[in-house]
């Protein structure tokens, strides 16, 4: 649909912030990509629900937290991006051993909040470079743990703005996937944790952060792991043994620290990054006979599609 028709979205009564023609390079960890026709930051779940009720039925919707798992093509996204980072950021204890976090809460913040309140099992989330919403949507994980292992209940919202609370057993999930309605999205979750000594949790976090800093290029512009690990193997090993470590296309390069990371070396375009992704897939399949599957989400249109 034409981006200009989004100008007709009535804003009366809404308290969030709406921007038009918003550069997504400002909101993604790759610091690359085109513009979103509409970029909306809701002020809480009720405002989000009211906004969704006003969105045209044929408008494509994408969600953005820290933008660490998203590549927006250079031609932009001709739809609506909903930003959760500032508007859905409530975080609190929900019981003796439960913590509730809205979709825009960074995973690292939830991990540190939990151990501060002497609750463990969420420490691994310091290694997830995204928010609760993204972690729920893809069952993000690291250091041998996954998000849905600690989920008790989730809050959802659909395209009609209808909000529901659901138990975790209402969803099928596994490695980097969660089965749900494609037009129903997570707005928060209650995490069931374990009581522990706060110092123990803090030490776990320190250890995990040290491991992450030693094994991942955390100081560069990247989107975390680009590919899912094939069963019984590691994407990084396959990419490295295909001779692709440090390989570049334009200003996008495969990390020399961890081969499942692609870095923006300066002014990489989204096309540079996507072409490098495609090259890695082809080379790994040629060398190993395994076709890598994406962990990151690519949205929007190329420059040639404009």
C-alpha positions as CSV (number, residue, x, y, z in Angstrom):
1,X,0.0,0.0,0.0
2,X,1.1,3.6,-0.7
3,X,2.8,5.2,2.3
4,X,1.0,8.5,1.8
5,X,-2.4,6.9,2.7
6,X,-1.0,6.4,6.2
7,X,-1.4,10.1,6.6
8,X,-5.1,9.4,7.1
9,X,-4.6,7.6,10.4
10,X,-6.6,9.7,12.9
11,X,-4.5,10.6,15.9
12,X,-7.2,12.2,18.1
13,X,-7.1,10.6,21.5
14,X,-3.8,8.7,20.9
15,X,-1.0,9.6,23.3
16,X,1.9,7.9,21.5
17,X,4.3,9.4,19.1
18,X,3.9,9.0,15.3
19,X,6.6,9.8,12.8
20,X,6.5,9.5,9.1
21,X,9.3,8.5,6.7
22,X,11.4,7.5,9.7
23,X,15.0,6.3,8.9
24,X,15.2,2.8,10.3
25,X,19.0,3.0,10.5
26,X,18.4,5.0,13.7
27,X,16.5,2.1,15.2
28,X,18.4,-1.0,14.1
29,X,21.7,-2.3,15.5
30,X,23.1,-2.8,12.0
31,X,22.7,1.0,11.6
32,X,21.7,0.5,8.0
33,X,18.6,0.4,5.9
34,X,15.8,2.5,4.5
35,X,12.8,4.4,6.0
36,X,9.6,3.3,7.5
37,X,6.4,5.0,6.1
38,X,5.1,5.2,9.6
39,X,6.9,4.7,12.9
40,X,4.7,4.6,16.0
41,X,5.8,4.5,19.7
42,X,2.7,3.7,21.8
43,X,2.3,4.9,25.4
44,X,1.3,1.6,27.0
45,X,-0.9,-1.3,25.9
46,X,-4.2,0.5,25.8
47,X,-2.8,3.2,23.5
48,X,-1.3,0.5,21.4
49,X,-4.7,-1.2,21.1
50,X,-6.4,2.0,20.1
51,X,-3.8,2.6,17.5
52,X,-4.1,-0.9,16.0
53,X,-7.9,-0.4,15.7
54,X,-7.2,2.6,13.5
55,X,-4.6,0.9,11.2
56,X,-5.9,0.2,7.7
57,X,-6.6,-3.5,7.1
58,X,-4.1,-3.8,4.3
59,X,-1.2,-2.1,6.1
60,X,1.8,-4.3,6.8
61,X,3.0,-4.1,10.4
62,X,6.5,-4.8,11.8
63,X,7.7,-4.6,15.4
64,X,10.9,-3.1,16.6
65,X,12.5,-3.2,20.1
66,X,16.3,-2.7,20.0
67,X,16.3,-3.5,16.3
68,X,18.9,-6.2,16.9
69,X,17.2,-8.9,14.8
70,X,16.0,-6.8,11.9
71,X,17.3,-5.7,8.5
72,X,15.2,-3.1,6.7
73,X,16.1,-3.0,3.0
74,X,17.3,0.2,1.4
75,X,14.1,1.0,-0.4
76,X,12.4,1.2,3.0
77,X,9.4,-0.5,4.6
78,X,6.1,0.7,3.1
79,X,4.1,-0.1,6.2
80,X,3.9,0.6,9.9
81,X,6.7,-0.1,12.4
82,X,5.6,-0.2,16.0
83,X,8.4,0.6,18.4
84,X,8.1,-1.1,21.9
85,X,11.3,0.2,23.4
86,X,10.1,3.3,25.2
87,X,6.3,2.7,25.3
88,X,6.1,-0.9,26.6
89,X,8.8,-0.8,29.2
90,X,7.1,-1.8,32.5
91,X,9.2,-4.2,34.7
92,X,8.2,-5.4,38.2
93,X,8.0,-8.4,40.5
94,X,4.7,-10.3,39.9
95,X,4.9,-12.7,42.9
96,X,7.4,-14.3,45.2
97,X,9.4,-15.8,42.3
98,X,7.8,-14.2,39.3
99,X,8.9,-11.2,37.3
100,X,6.8,-9.4,34.7
101,X,8.4,-7.6,31.8
102,X,6.6,-5.8,28.9
103,X,7.8,-6.3,25.3
104,X,10.1,-3.3,25.2
105,X,12.2,-4.2,28.2
106,X,15.7,-5.2,27.1
107,X,16.6,-8.8,28.0
108,X,19.7,-7.7,29.9
109,X,17.7,-5.3,32.0
110,X,15.3,-8.1,33.0
111,X,18.2,-10.4,33.9
112,X,19.8,-7.8,36.2
113,X,16.4,-6.8,37.7
114,X,15.7,-10.4,38.5
115,X,19.0,-11.1,40.3
116,X,18.7,-7.8,42.2
117,X,15.6,-9.3,43.7
118,X,17.3,-12.6,44.4
119,X,15.7,-14.5,41.5
120,X,17.7,-16.7,39.2
121,X,17.3,-18.5,35.8
122,X,17.0,-15.4,33.7
123,X,20.7,-14.6,33.8
124,X,21.3,-15.9,30.3
125,X,19.2,-13.0,28.9
126,X,22.1,-10.7,29.4
127,X,23.5,-12.3,26.3
128,X,20.4,-11.6,24.2
129,X,20.9,-8.2,22.4
130,X,17.1,-7.5,22.1
131,X,14.0,-7.0,24.1
132,X,11.4,-9.3,25.8
133,X,9.1,-9.0,22.8
134,X,11.6,-10.2,20.3
135,X,12.8,-12.9,22.7
136,X,9.3,-14.2,23.0
137,X,8.6,-14.0,19.3
138,X,11.6,-16.2,18.3
139,X,12.3,-18.0,21.5
140,X,15.7,-16.3,21.7
141,X,18.4,-18.1,23.6
142,X,22.1,-18.3,24.5
143,X,24.5,-20.0,26.9
144,X,22.4,-23.1,26.6
145,X,19.1,-21.6,27.8
146,X,16.0,-20.4,25.9
147,X,13.3,-17.8,26.7
148,X,10.3,-20.0,26.7
149,X,11.9,-22.3,29.3
150,X,11.1,-19.7,31.9
151,X,7.8,-18.3,30.6
152,X,4.7,-18.7,32.7
153,X,2.1,-16.5,31.0
154,X,2.2,-14.1,28.1
155,X,0.1,-11.1,27.2
156,X,-0.9,-10.7,23.5
157,X,-2.6,-8.2,21.3
158,X,-4.1,-8.7,17.9
159,X,-4.8,-6.5,14.9
160,X,-8.1,-5.5,16.3
161,X,-6.4,-4.2,19.5
162,X,-7.9,-7.1,21.6
163,X,-5.7,-8.0,24.5
164,X,-5.4,-11.5,26.1
165,X,-3.4,-13.3,28.7
166,X,-2.4,-16.8,27.9
167,X,-0.6,-19.6,29.6
168,X,2.7,-20.9,28.1
169,X,1.1,-24.3,27.4
170,X,-1.2,-22.7,24.8
171,X,1.8,-22.4,22.5
172,X,4.1,-24.8,20.7
173,X,7.7,-23.7,20.8
174,X,11.2,-25.0,20.1
175,X,14.6,-23.9,18.9
176,X,14.1,-20.3,17.6
177,X,10.4,-20.7,16.9
178,X,7.1,-20.1,18.5
179,X,3.9,-21.1,16.8
180,X,1.2,-18.4,17.0
181,X,-1.3,-16.5,14.9
182,X,0.6,-14.3,12.5
183,X,-1.5,-11.3,13.5
184,X,-1.2,-11.7,17.2
185,X,1.8,-10.2,19.0
186,X,3.4,-10.5,22.4
187,X,3.2,-7.4,24.6
188,X,4.7,-8.9,27.8
189,X,5.3,-11.9,29.8
190,X,5.5,-13.3,33.4
191,X,8.6,-15.2,33.9
192,X,8.7,-18.0,36.5
193,X,12.1,-17.9,38.2
194,X,13.8,-19.6,41.2
195,X,14.7,-17.9,44.5
196,X,18.5,-17.6,45.0
197,X,21.2,-15.7,46.6
198,X,21.5,-12.4,44.8
199,X,25.3,-12.6,44.9
200,X,25.1,-15.9,43.1
201,X,23.0,-14.4,40.3
202,X,25.3,-11.4,40.0
203,X,28.3,-13.7,39.6
204,X,26.5,-15.7,36.9
205,X,25.9,-12.5,35.0
206,X,29.5,-11.3,35.4
207,X,30.7,-14.7,34.1
208,X,28.3,-14.7,31.1
209,X,29.2,-11.1,30.1
210,X,32.9,-12.0,30.3
211,X,32.3,-15.0,28.0
212,X,30.3,-12.9,25.6
213,X,32.9,-10.1,25.4
214,X,35.6,-12.7,24.7
215,X,33.7,-14.6,22.0
216,X,31.4,-12.0,20.3
217,X,32.1,-8.6,18.6
218,X,30.0,-6.7,21.0
219,X,31.5,-3.3,20.2
220,X,30.6,-3.3,16.5
221,X,27.4,-2.6,14.6
222,X,25.9,-6.0,14.1
223,X,22.6,-7.9,14.7
224,X,23.9,-10.8,16.8
225,X,23.7,-14.3,15.3
226,X,22.6,-14.1,11.7
227,X,21.9,-17.8,11.1
228,X,20.2,-20.5,13.2
229,X,22.5,-23.4,14.2
230,X,21.8,-26.5,12.2
231,X,20.9,-29.5,14.3
232,X,24.1,-31.0,15.7
233,X,26.3,-28.2,14.4
234,X,27.1,-24.5,14.6
235,X,26.6,-21.9,11.9
236,X,29.8,-20.1,12.9
237,X,31.9,-23.3,12.4
238,X,30.3,-23.9,9.0
239,X,30.9,-20.3,7.9
240,X,34.5,-20.3,9.2
241,X,35.5,-23.6,7.6
242,X,34.0,-22.4,4.3
243,X,36.8,-19.8,4.4
244,X,34.5,-16.8,5.0
245,X,35.8,-15.3,8.2
246,X,36.6,-11.6,7.6
247,X,35.1,-11.8,4.0
248,X,33.5,-8.5,2.9
249,X,31.0,-7.2,0.4
250,X,31.0,-3.5,0.3
251,X,31.3,-2.3,3.9
252,X,29.6,-5.4,5.4
253,X,31.9,-8.0,6.7
254,X,31.8,-11.4,8.4
255,X,33.3,-11.0,11.9
256,X,36.8,-12.2,12.5
257,X,35.7,-12.8,16.1
258,X,32.6,-14.9,15.5
259,X,31.7,-16.0,12.0
260,X,27.9,-16.0,12.6
261,X,28.1,-12.2,13.1
262,X,28.0,-9.8,10.2
263,X,29.3,-6.3,11.0
264,X,28.7,-2.9,9.4
265,X,32.3,-1.8,8.9
266,X,31.4,1.8,8.3
267,X,28.6,2.8,5.9
268,X,27.3,-0.6,4.8
269,X,24.0,-0.5,2.9
270,X,21.3,-3.0,3.7
271,X,22.0,-4.5,0.2
272,X,25.7,-5.0,1.2
273,X,24.5,-7.0,4.3
274,X,21.9,-9.0,2.4
275,X,24.3,-9.8,-0.4
276,X,26.8,-11.0,2.2
277,X,24.1,-13.1,3.8
278,X,23.3,-14.7,0.5
279,X,27.0,-15.3,-0.3
280,X,27.5,-17.1,3.0
281,X,24.4,-19.3,2.4
282,X,25.7,-20.3,-1.1
283,X,29.3,-21.0,0.0
284,X,28.3,-23.0,3.1
285,X,26.0,-25.1,1.0
286,X,28.7,-25.6,-1.7
287,X,31.3,-26.6,0.9
288,X,29.2,-28.5,3.5
289,X,25.9,-29.4,1.7
290,X,24.0,-27.6,4.4
291,X,21.7,-24.6,3.7
292,X,21.8,-22.1,6.5
293,X,18.5,-20.7,7.8
294,X,18.2,-17.1,8.8
295,X,17.7,-16.0,12.4
296,X,17.3,-12.3,11.5
297,X,14.3,-10.9,9.9
298,X,14.6,-9.0,6.6
299,X,11.7,-6.7,5.7
300,X,10.9,-4.0,3.2
301,X,11.8,-3.4,-0.5
302,X,15.0,-3.0,-2.4
303,X,16.0,0.2,-4.1
304,X,15.0,-1.4,-7.4
305,X,11.5,-2.0,-6.2
306,X,10.8,1.6,-5.4
